[in-house]
Amino acid sequence: MKRTALVALAAATALVATTSVASACAMRKRPVVAVVAQNTLQQAEAAEARGELRTAIRLYERAMNAAGPAASRAKAALRAGLLHAKAGKAARAKARFARAAELAPDGPALRAVAAAQRGAGDLEGARGALTRALSMDGVKAADVHAELAVLEVEAGDRAAAERHLTRARIGGASAEAVVAAERALGGEQVNVANADVAPLRL
């Protein structure tokens, strides 16, 4: 009986030791994975800067699918989408923007994605990203409502645009955001924000 108990105890001790070693190895691997993902993103940015767009897209998509921080992966997906849009590949751009929206870790990141989606004509995707941003950290909801007002004008839904503008005013949106929404409702064309102006935070 004692022998059986001792064997069981030894087995349990070995299991705990094995688990601890495995956990330690996993903890050591995580920083390495993050570094690899970040290096791939940096290589993609360098390729884009050199005008090597096909290489940049390939590297951005590799970084997008790599294990690593959500912010880095979201930025990679966003940049891949912008380059696909630049190349006239609307379906691929839309898919990458959707992936960026899924990965976006906070409100500012979602607003950057929404700006890119608007620029590519994906108003439905932009609406979804901005709607999610309303409930996330790092943004002023009233300013997002102002952006949604502009978007709804572009989508042809003036009633929805007016509702968002009202919420923007009540919530204390910035004067610039309110003016942009008012101009859109007044029939003036409002320039689409460049996603690079509101970059994803790393």
N, C-alpha and C positions, 0 to 999 in steps of 0.2 A: 504493500500500500504506500509505504514511505517512498519506495523507489519510483513508483508511478507518479507521485506528487512531485518528486525531484525532477523527473524527466519533463513533466508538464511545465514546471517553473523554469527549467533551462530553455525549453522551447519558447516560452513567452518572453523570456529575457532576450533571446536571440532575435525574435520578431520585433521587439521594441528597438533593439540596436539597429536592425536592418532598416526599419522605418525611419529612424533618426538620420541614418546615413543618407537614405533616399531623399529625405526632406532637405537635408543640408546641401546635397547635390543640386536639387531643384532650385534652392535659393541662390546658389552660385550661378546657375544657368540664366536666371531671369535678367540680371544686369547685362550679361553677354548678349542675350536676344535683343534687348532694348538698344544696345549699341549697334548691333548689326542692322536693325531696322532704321535707326537714325542715319547710319552711314549710307544706306541705300537711298534714303530720301535726299541726302545731301548730294549724292552722285547724280540723281535725277535733276535736281535744281541746277547743278553745274552743266549738265547736258543741255538743259533748256536754255541756259544763258548763252551757250555756244551755238544755239540754233539747231541742235541735233534733236529734232522734235520726236522722231520715231524712237530713238534711244531713250529719250526722256519719258515718253509714255510707257515704254516697257518697264523702266525702272520705277516709275511712280506706281504702276500697277503691282509690281513686285512688293514695294513698300506697303501698299494698301492691304495686301493679303498676308503680310508677315505678322508674326506675333510681336506685339509691342504696344506702346501707349496709344490710346484711342485718338488723341489729338494729332499725333504724327500720321496715323493711318488715315484719318479724316482729311488732313491736309493733302496727303498723297492722292486720295480719291478725287478731291476737288480739283487739284492741278491736272490730273489725267483727264477729267471731264472738260476742263477749259481748253486743253489742247485738242481733244477730240472735236469739240465745238468749232475750234479754229480751223480744223481740217475738214469741216463740213459733215462730220459723222454724228448726226443728231441723236440717233438711237443709242450709240455708245456713250455719248456725252450725258444723256438723260440717265442712263444706268449708273454711271460713275457718280453723278450728283446725288442720286438716290442713296448710293452706298455711303457717300460722305455725310449725308443727313442722318443715316443710321448710326454712324460712328461718332458724330459730333458730340463732344463732352459737355457743352454748355451753350447758353443763349447766344453769345457773340459768334461762336462757330456756326450755329444754325443760320444766323443772319447773313454771314458770309456765303454760305451755301445757297441761301435763298436769292441773294443778289446774282450769283452765277446762274441759277436756274431761270431767273427773270430774263437775264441777258440772252439766254439760249431759247427763250420763248416757252419754257416749261412753267406756265403759270400755276398749274395744279400742284406741281412739286414744290414750287416756291410758297404757295399758300400753306401746304402741309408743314413745311419747315418753319415758317413764321408762327403758325399756330402752336407748334410744339415749343417754340422759343418763349412764348408767353408765360409758360409755367416753369421755365428754367432759370437758374442763377445767372447773374452777370449782365442782365439787361433790364431796361426800364420798360415795363409793359406798355405804357402810353406811347412810347416811340415806336414800338412794334405795331401797335394799332394804326399809327400814322402810315407806316410802310404798307400795311395791309389795305389801307384806304386807297393808296396809289395803285396797288396791285389789282384791286377790284375794279377800279376805273378801267385799267387796261383789259380786264376780263369782261368788261361790259356790264357789270352789276353795280349801278350807281347807288342803289338802295343800301347794299352791303357796304359800299365805300363811305356813304354818309354815316352809317352806324359806327364804323371804325373811327371816322374822324371825330364824331361826338365823344367816343371813349378816349380818344387821344387828348382832346381838349380838357375833359373832366379829370383825366389822370395826370395832367400837367406835363404833356409832351414838350420837347424842346421847340422853341419858336421856329427853328429851321425845318423840323419835321412837319409841323402843322402847316407851314407855308407851302411846303412841297405837296402835301395832300390837297390843300385848297387850290393850288394851281392846277393840279391834275383834274379836280372836279370842275374847275373853270374852263377846261378844254385845252390847257397848255400842256405841252409834252414835257414830262419829267425824265431827266436822264437816269438810266439804270446805274445803280451804284456798282463800282468796280469791286470785285471780290477781294482784290489785293489791298483795297483801302481798309478793309476790316479783316485782317488776316487771322487765321486760326492760331490760337495760342498753343505753344509747345510747352 
